[in-house]
Amino acid sequence: MTTTAPEKKATRPGVAVAARLFGGGSATVFALLVLVFVAILFLNPSFFEPPSLMAFAKKAAPLVVLAVGQYLVIVCGELDLSVGSLVGAQVVIAAAVIDGQESRTVPVLLLMLAFGVLVGLVNGLVVTVLKVHSLIATLGMMLVLYGAIRLWTGGAPTGALSEGFRQVGREGIDMPVLRQLPWALLVAAAVVVVAVVFMRKPFGRTLVAAGDNEKAAAFAGVRVWWVRTIAFVLSSVLATLAGVLIGGYAGVTAQVGEGLEFTAITAVVLGGVVLGGGRGTVLAAMAGALTVEALFTLFNQLSLPSTIRPTVQGLIIVAAVAWAARERRRPFLPQS
């Protein structure tokens, strides 16, 4: 007597699509992004005129860049809470050193890059070599940067950014219909494309492997400490780039960069990237950043107080932690 494997139960196409969109994961954030845009369209149809869309893209670009950096850290099983303070420190230091002089722009940009690499390297080595949990290590770095800048400036930033420095964040290419294609949008798009290609390479796959199962990755020959350190360095470099865009767009204030670390984490987890690592895509993290920025725009359209933002971010993070725990308990079944 022979037995046959049970046949798969047929699923209607509509049900399958709904399950993908509202069952969690990366597809959900794209559905949510569309819903938020529809709500904004209903409240303010002029938002979808090309100049308004380009203004939205310019404002969202720094968060997209930050989200990509945070994604690289989260997907390998860690967290980086220092990026917001790093953005603030980079902008304040740049303004003080440049002090409005164009000749100092390029040297300061190189100094910012070096400082970003240094911060990322310290974060990575403290986590991987000293075995300090990334939540504690990067929280410490966040407080060090925050306190050092406040001590240096007395809470009132000095100096000014040069026009050359601010051009990438607030200018663009003049065009007939769009009026202006922002440089910030082009920078963010380039970062996403490079990150997508990067994650398809062997090093990107080792990042995911390190987050999915650290011991198995180590047995397979992956130098987990090295790939995680590189992830922290890349996160800090992208935070530096985000600082350049934010400085160009918003200028220098005492609050620059404040809370951006939690906004970036919110964007990444909203994109279905599992906290704890091992699952998630760059495109989903990008969509999460756009969705968060669109939600804030919707709140403005509804005249809701700005104090609602931390509440929404907190709810998203708590929901993401619950979802991650659920995913970790579920056995992973490769799809055919």
NUKEVO-513060 format. One record per atom (N, C-alpha, C): x, y, z; residue in three letters. Coordinates in steps of 0.2 Angstrom, whole numbers, plus 5000, padded with zeros to 4 digits. Layout:
N
XYZALA/...
END
This chain:
336
500449945000MET/500050005000MET/500450065000MET/500350114996THR/500750174995THR/500350234998THR/500650275000THR/500350345002THR/500650394998THR/500250444998THR/500450504994THR/500450564998THR/500850614997ALA/500850675001ALA/500250715000ALA/500050745006PRO/499350785005PRO/499450845000PRO/498950844997GLU/498950904992GLU/498850974995GLU/499251024992LYS/499151084995LYS/498451114994LYS/498151144999LYS/497551174998LYS/497551234993LYS/497151234989ALA/497151294984ALA/496951354987ALA/497251414986THR/497151474988THR/496951524983THR/496351554984ARG/496151604979ARG/496651664979ARG/496751684973PRO/497251744972PRO/497151804976PRO/496551824977GLY/496351884981GLY/496551874988GLY/496451814991VAL/496651794998VAL/497351794999VAL/497751764994ALA/498451764994ALA/498751834994ALA/498451874990VAL/498751944990VAL/498651984996VAL/498051974999ALA/497852005005ALA/498251975011ALA/498451915011ALA/498851885016ALA/499551915016ALA/499851925009ARG/500451955009ARG/500452025011ARG/499952065010LEU/499952135011LEU/499852155019LEU/499352115022PHE/499252125029PHE/499452075034PHE/499852025031GLY/500051975036GLY/500751995039GLY/500952055038GLY/501652075040GLY/502152065035GLY/502752095037GLY/503352095032GLY/503352145028GLY/503852145023SER/503952195018SER/503352225014SER/502952175012ALA/502352195008ALA/501952245011ALA/501852235018THR/501352275022THR/501552345022THR/502152365022VAL/502352435022VAL/502152475015VAL/502252435010PHE/502052465004PHE/501352475003PHE/500952435006ALA/500152445006ALA/500052505011ALA/500352505017LEU/500252565021LEU/500452625018LEU/501052625014LEU/501252685011LEU/500752715006LEU/500452665002VAL/499852684997VAL/499252715001VAL/499052685007LEU/498552705010LEU/498652775013LEU/499252785016VAL/499352855019VAL/499352905013VAL/499652895007PHE/499652935002PHE/498952954999PHE/498452904999VAL/497752914998VAL/497452955003VAL/497552945009ALA/497352995014ALA/497553065013ALA/498153075012ILE/498453145010ILE/498153175004ILE/498053134999LEU/497753154993LEU/497053174994LEU/496653144998PHE/495953155000PHE/495953225004PHE/496453235008LEU/496453295012LEU/496753355009LEU/497253345004ASN/497553395001ASN/497853374994ASN/497353374989PRO/497553354982PRO/498153394979PRO/498253454981SER/498853484979SER/499553454981SER/499553414986PHE/500153384988PHE/500453344983PHE/500053314978PHE/500353274973PHE/500553314966PHE/500553374967GLU/500853414961GLU/501553404962GLU/501953404956PRO/502653384956PRO/503053424960PRO/502953494961PRO/503453534966PRO/503353514973PRO/502653494975SER/502553474982SER/502853404983SER/502853364978LEU/503153294979LEU/503853294979LEU/504153344975MET/504853354976MET/505153384983MET/504653424985ALA/504853454992ALA/504753394997ALA/504253354997PHE/504253295001PHE/504853245001PHE/505053234994ALA/505653194993ALA/506253224996ALA/506353284996LYS/506953324999LYS/506953315006LYS/506353325009LYS/506353315016LYS/506453245019LYS/506153195015ALA/506253125017ALA/506953095016ALA/507253125011ALA/507953095009ALA/508453085015ALA/508553125020PRO/508953105025PRO/508753045029PRO/508053045030LEU/507852985034LEU/507952925030LEU/507852925023VAL/507952865019VAL/508752845020VAL/509152895020VAL/509852875021VAL/510052845027VAL/509752875033LEU/509852845039LEU/509552775040LEU/508952765037ALA/508652705038ALA/509052645034ALA/509352665029VAL/509852615026VAL/510352595030VAL/510652645033GLY/511252635038GLY/511052595044GLY/510452605047GLN/510152575052GLN/509952505050GLN/509752495044TYR/509552425042TYR/510152385042TYR/510752405039LEU/511352365039LEU/511552345046LEU/511452385051VAL/511552355058VAL/511052315061VAL/510452325060ILE/509852285062ILE/509852215059ILE/510052215052VAL/509952145049VAL/510552095051VAL/511052125054CYS/511552085056CYS/511552065064CYS/510952095067GLY/510752075074GLY/510952125079GLY/511052185077GLU/511252235082GLU/510852305081GLU/510952355085LEU/510652415085LEU/511152475086LEU/510952525083ASP/511352585083ASP/510952645085ASP/511052665092LEU/510652725094LEU/511052785094LEU/511652785091SER/512052845091SER/512052895085SER/511652865080VAL/511652905074VAL/511252975074VAL/510752985079GLY/510453045080GLY/510953095082GLY/511353075088SER/511853125091SER/512453135086SER/512553085082LEU/513153095077LEU/512953145072LEU/512353145069VAL/512053195065VAL/512153265068VAL/511853265074GLY/511953335077GLY/512653355078GLY/513053315080ALA/513753335081ALA/514153355075ALA/513953315069GLN/514253335063GLN/514053395060GLN/513453415061VAL/513153475058VAL/513453535063VAL/513453525069VAL/513753585074VAL/514453595073VAL/514853535072ILE/515553545071ILE/515753575064ILE/515353555059ALA/515453585053ALA/515353655053ALA/514753685056ALA/514653755056ALA/515153795060ALA/515353765065ALA/515853805069ALA/516553805065ALA/516753755062VAL/517353755058VAL/517353795052VAL/516853785048ILE/516753815042ILE/516653895043ILE/516253905047ASP/516053975049ASP/515954025043ASP/515553995038GLY/515354025032GLY/515854035027GLY/516454005027GLN/517054015022GLN/517053955017GLN/516953975011GLU/516853925006GLU/517453875005GLU/518053905007SER/518753875006SER/518753815011SER/518353815016ARG/518453765021ARG/517953705020ARG/517553715015THR/516953665014THR/517253595013THR/517653585008VAL/517953515006VAL/518353485012VAL/518853525015PRO/519153495021PRO/518753475026PRO/518253515028VAL/517753495033VAL/517353435031VAL/517153425025LEU/516753365023LEU/517253305024LEU/517853305022LEU/518353255023LEU/518453235031LEU/518453295035LEU/518453285042LEU/517853255045LEU/517253265042MET/516653235045MET/516653165043MET/516853145037LEU/516953075035LEU/517353035040LEU/517953065041ALA/518453035046ALA/518153025053ALA/517753075055PHE/517453075061PHE/516953015062PHE/516553015056GLY/516052965056GLY/516352895056GLY/516852885052VAL/517152815052VAL/517452795059VAL/517752845062LEU/517952835069LEU/517452815074LEU/516852855074VAL/516352835078VAL/516052765077VAL/515952755071GLY/515752685069GLY/516252625071GLY/516852645070LEU/517352595072LEU/517352585079LEU/517352635083VAL/517252625091VAL/516652585093VAL/516052605090ASN/515452565091ASN/515552495090ASN/515852485084GLY/515852415082GLY/516352375086GLY/516952395087LEU/517452365091LEU/517152355099LEU/516852405101VAL/516552395108VAL/516052335108VAL/515652335103VAL/515152275103VAL/515452215102VAL/515952205097THR/516152145094THR/516752115098THR/517152165100VAL/517752135104VAL/517652135111VAL/517452195114LEU/517252195121LEU/516652165123LEU/516252145118LYS/515652105120LYS/515152145124LYS/515052205123VAL/514552245126VAL/513952245121VAL/513352245124HIS/512752235120HIS/512752305116HIS/512552295110SER/512452355106SER/512052415108SER/511452395112LEU/511052445114LEU/511352485120LEU/511852455124ILE/512152495129ILE/512752535126ILE/513152495121ALA/513752535118ALA/513552595114ALA/513052585110THR/512852645106THR/512452695110THR/512052675115LEU/511752725120LEU/512352765123LEU/512852735125GLY/513452765128GLY/513752815123GLY/513852795117MET/514052845112MET/513652905111MET/512952885111MET/512452945110MET/512552995115MET/512552975121LEU/512653015127LEU/513353055127LEU/513853025125VAL/514553055124VAL/514453115119VAL/514253095113LEU/514153145108LEU/513753205110LEU/513153185113TYR/512653235115TYR/512953285120TYR/513253255125GLY/513553295131GLY/514153335128GLY/514553305124ALA/515153345122ALA/515053405118ALA/514553395113ILE/514353455109ILE/513953505114ILE/513553485118ARG/513253535123ARG/513753575127ARG/514253535129LEU/514853565133LEU/515253615129LEU/515353595123TRP/515753635119TRP/515453705117TRP/514753695115THR/514353755112THR/514053785118THR/513953755124GLY/513553795129GLY/512753785127GLY/512553745122GLY/511953735120GLY/511653785115GLY/512153825112ALA/512053875107ALA/512553865102ALA/512353835096PRO/512853825091PRO/513153885088PRO/513753885086THR/514053955083THR/514253935076THR/514453985072GLY/514653985066GLY/514153975061GLY/514253955054ALA/513853955049ALA/514053905044ALA/513653875040LEU/513753825035LEU/513853865029LEU/514353845024SER/514453885018SER/513853865013SER/513853905008GLU/513353895003GLU/513453824999GLU/514153814998GLY/514353754995GLY/514153694999GLY/514153695005PHE/513953645010PHE/513253625009PHE/512853685009ARG/512153675010ARG/511753655003ARG/512153664998GLN/511853654991GLN/511553584990GLN/511953534992VAL/511653464991VAL/511053454995VAL/510953485001GLY/510353475005GLY/509753515003GLY/509853575000ARG/509253614998ARG/509153634991ARG/509653624987GLU/509653634980GLU/509453574975GLU/509453584969GLY/509253534964GLY/509453554957GLY/509153514952ILE/509253524945ILE/508553554943ILE/508653614940ASP/508053644937ASP/507753614931ASP/507053594932MET/506753554926MET/506053594925MET/505853584919PRO/505153614917PRO/504553594921PRO/504453534922VAL/503853504925VAL/503953504933VAL/504453474935LEU/504653464942LEU/504853524945LEU/504953574942ARG/505253634944ARG/505953624947ARG/506053574951GLN/506753564953GLN/506853494956GLN/507253454953LEU/507453384955LEU/507953394960LEU/507753374967PRO/508253394972PRO/508853344972PRO/509453374973TRP/510053334974TRP/509953284980TRP/509653304985ALA/509553254991ALA/509153194988ALA/508653194984LEU/508353144981LEU/508753094977LEU/509253124973LEU/509653084969LEU/510153054974LEU/510453084979VAL/510853054984VAL/510552994987VAL/509953004990ALA/509552954993ALA/509452894988ALA/509252904982ALA/509152854977ALA/509852814976ALA/510352854975ALA/511052814974ALA/511252774980ALA/511052794986VAL/511252754992VAL/510852694992VAL/510152694990VAL/509752634990VAL/509952584985VAL/510152614979VAL/510352564974VAL/511052534976VAL/511552574978VAL/512152544980VAL/512052494986VAL/511552504991ALA/511452454996ALA/511152394994ALA/510652404989VAL/510352344986VAL/510852294983VAL/511352324979VAL/511852284975VAL/512352254981VAL/512452294986PHE/512952274991PHE/512652214995PHE/511952214996MET/511652155000MET/511652094995MET/511652104989ARG/511652044984ARG/512352014984ARG/512852044986LYS/513552024986LYS/513651974992LYS/514251934991PRO/514351894997PRO/514451925004PRO/514651985004PHE/514752015011PHE/514052035013PHE/513552055009GLY/512952065011GLY/512552005014GLY/512651955010ARG/512351885013ARG/512651865019ARG/513351885021THR/513551865027THR/513351905033THR/513151975031LEU/512752015036LEU/512151985038LEU/511751955033VAL/511051925035VAL/511251865039VAL/511751825037ALA/511851755040ALA/512051775047ALA/512451825049ALA/512651835055ALA/512051855060ALA/511551895057GLY/510951905061GLY/510551855062GLY/510451805057ASP/510051745057ASP/510251695062ASP/510951675062ASN/511151625066ASN/511951635067ASN/512151675072GLU/512851695073GLU/513251635073GLU/513051585077LYS/513551525078LYS/513551485071LYS/513051475068ALA/513051445061ALA/513551475056ALA/513451545056ALA/513851585052ALA/514551575054ALA/514751575060ALA/515451575062ALA/515751505060ALA/515351455061PHE/515551385059PHE/515651375051PHE/515251425047ALA/515351425040ALA/515951465038ALA/516251495043GLY/516851535041GLY/516851605041GLY/516251635043VAL/516051705043VAL/516451735049VAL/516851785048ARG/517051825053ARG/516551875056ARG/516151855060VAL/515551885062VAL/515751955065VAL/516251955069TRP/516452015072TRP/516652075067TRP/516952045062TRP/517152095056TRP/516652125053TRP/516152085051VAL/515552105047VAL/515152155051VAL/515052135057ARG/514652185061ARG/515052245063ARG/515652245063THR/516052305064THR/515952355058THR/516052325052ILE/515952355046ILE/515252385045ILE/514752345048ALA/514052375048ALA/513952435052ALA/514252445058PHE/514252505062PHE/514652555058PHE/515152545055VAL/515552595051VAL/515152625046VAL/514752585042LEU/514352605037LEU/513752645039LEU/513552625045SER/512952665048SER/513152735050SER/513752735053SER/514052805055SER/514152845049SER/514452815043VAL/514552855037VAL/513952885034VAL/513452835034LEU/512752865031LEU/512452915036LEU/512552905042ALA/512252955047ALA/512653025045ALA/513253025044THR/513653085042THR/513353115035THR/513253075030LEU/512953095024LEU/512253125026LEU/511853095030ALA/511253125032ALA/511253185035ALA/511853195039GLY/511953265042GLY/512053315037GLY/512453295032VAL/512553345027VAL/511953365023VAL/511453325022LEU/510853335019LEU/510353375024LEU/510353355030ILE/509953395035ILE/510253465036ILE/510953475037GLY/511253535037GLY/511053585032GLY/511053555026GLY/510853595020GLY/510153615020GLY/509753565022TYR/508953585022TYR/508753625027TYR/508953615033ALA/508653645039ALA/509153695043ALA/509853695041GLY/510253735044GLY/510453705051GLY/510753755055VAL/511053735061VAL/510653755067VAL/510353705071THR/510053725077THR/510253685083THR/510053695089ALA/510253655095ALA/509953585095ALA/509353585091GLN/508953515091GLN/509153475085GLN/509653495081VAL/509753455075VAL/509953385077VAL/509653335073GLY/509753265075GLY/509453235080GLY/509053275084GLU/508753245091GLU/508153205089GLU/508253145092GLY/507753085091GLY/507753055084GLY/508253065080LEU/508253035073LEU/508452965074LEU/508752945079GLU/508952875080GLU/508352825080GLU/507852855084PHE/507252815085PHE/506752825079PHE/506852875076THR/506452885069THR/506652835064THR/507352825064ALA/507652775059ALA/507452705061ALA/507552695067ILE/507352625069ILE/506552605068ILE/506152655069THR/505452655067THR/505352635060THR/505752675056ALA/505652665048ALA/505852595046ALA/506452575049VAL/506652505047VAL/506152445050VAL/505952455056VAL/505552395058VAL/504852405055VAL/504652465053LEU/503952465050LEU/504052435043LEU/504652435040GLY/504752405034GLY/504852325034GLY/504652295040GLY/504652225041GLY/505352195042GLY/505852235043VAL/506552205045VAL/506452185052VAL/506652125053VAL/506552095060VAL/507052115065VAL/506852145071LEU/507352155076LEU/507652095078LEU/508352095079GLY/508652035080GLY/509052005074GLY/508852035068GLY/509252015062GLY/509051955058GLY/509351955052GLY/509251895048GLY/508651895043GLY/508251945043ARG/507651955038ARG/507552025037ARG/507452045031GLY/507252105029GLY/507652135023GLY/507352185019THR/507652205013THR/507852285013THR/508252305009VAL/508452375009VAL/507852415006VAL/507452385001LEU/506952424998LEU/506352435004LEU/506252375008ALA/505752385013ALA/505952435018ALA/506552445020ALA/506852495025ALA/506652565022ALA/506852575015MET/506752635012MET/505952655012MET/505552605010ALA/504852615010ALA/504552635017ALA/504852605023GLY/504752615029GLY/504852695031GLY/505452715028ALA/505652785029ALA/505152835026ALA/504952815020LEU/504452855016LEU/503752855020LEU/503652795022THR/502952795026THR/502952835032THR/503552835036VAL/503552875042VAL/503552945041VAL/503852965035GLU/503853035033GLU/503153055031GLU/502853015027ALA/502153025025ALA/501653025031ALA/501752985036LEU/501352985042LEU/501353055045LEU/501953085046PHE/502053145049PHE/501753195045PHE/501753195038THR/501453245034THR/500653235035THR/500453175035LEU/499753165037LEU/499553195043LEU/499953195048PHE/499753225055PHE/499753295054PHE/500153325050ASN/500153395049ASN/499553415045ASN/499353375041GLN/498653395037GLN/498053385041GLN/498153345046LEU/497553335051LEU/497653385057LEU/498153425057SER/498253475062SER/498353445069SER/498653385069LEU/498753355075LEU/499453375079LEU/499453375085PRO/500053405088PRO/500653365087PRO/501253395087SER/501853365085SER/502053315091SER/501753315097THR/501853275102THR/501653205101THR/501153195096ILE/500953125094ILE/501453085091ILE/501953115088ARG/502453075085ARG/502853025089ARG/503053045095PRO/503452995099PRO/502952935101PRO/502352945102THR/501852895104THR/501752845098THR/501652875092VAL/501652835086VAL/502252785085VAL/502852825085GLN/503452785085GLN/503552725090GLN/503352745096GLY/503352695101GLY/502952635100GLY/502252645098LEU/501852595096LEU/502052555090LEU/502352585085ILE/502652545080ILE/503252495082ILE/503652525086ILE/504252485089ILE/504052425093ILE/503552445097VAL/503252385102VAL/502952335097VAL/502552355092ALA/502252305088ALA/502752265084ALA/503352295082ALA/503852265078ALA/504252215083ALA/504352235089VAL/504652185094VAL/504152125095VAL/503552135095ALA/503052075096ALA/503052035090ALA/503052065084TRP/503052035078TRP/503751995077TRP/504352025079ALA/504951985079ALA/504951925083ALA/504651935089ALA/504651875093ALA/504251815090ALA/503651835087ARG/503251785084ARG/503651755078ARG/503951795074GLU/504351765069GLU/504851715071GLU/505251735077ARG/505751695079ARG/505451625082ARG/504851625084ARG/504551565086ARG/504351515081ARG/504151545075ARG/503951515069ARG/504551475066ARG/504451415064PRO/505051385060PRO/505051415053PRO/505651425051PHE/505751455044PHE/505651405039PHE/505151415034LEU/505051365029LEU/505251405022LEU/505751375019PRO/505951415012PRO/505351405007PRO/505251455004GLN/504651464999GLN/504951434992GLN/504451394989SER/504651364982SER/504551414977SER/
END
